[in-house]
């Protein structure tokens, strides 16, 4: 099992995708999983793109908000009005 996890992490790093983070720093302030969508907008502003995340039946589960920060892309998943996941893509 440890080998599988290590292999998956290696693939993510090689592909330029960082594992999901629990927080992300915007200057001197920090966005944390569980913060509200309003706090996200206050910290990062409006996203450059929003995409709906649907389950296999087509029902809306969340939204993925895309930001461009310092040469990388930040994907923030917002579910039920709260930050559910933070991903960085280099």
TAJOTA-V116876 format. One record per run of one state. SS is the DSSP state (2 for helix, 1 for strand, 0 for the rest). FROM is the first residue (numbers start at 1). TO is the last residue. If there is no record, write none. Layout:
SS/FROM/TO ; SS/FROM/TO
This chain:
0/1/1 ; 2/2/15 ; 0/16/16 ; 1/17/17 ; 0/18/20 ; 1/21/21 ; 0/22/22 ; 1/23/26 ; 0/27/28 ; 1/29/32 ; 0/33/35 ; 1/36/36 ; 2/37/44 ; 0/45/48 ; 1/49/54 ; 0/55/59 ; 1/60/69 ; 0/70/71 ; 1/72/79 ; 0/80/81 ; 1/82/89 ; 0/90/90
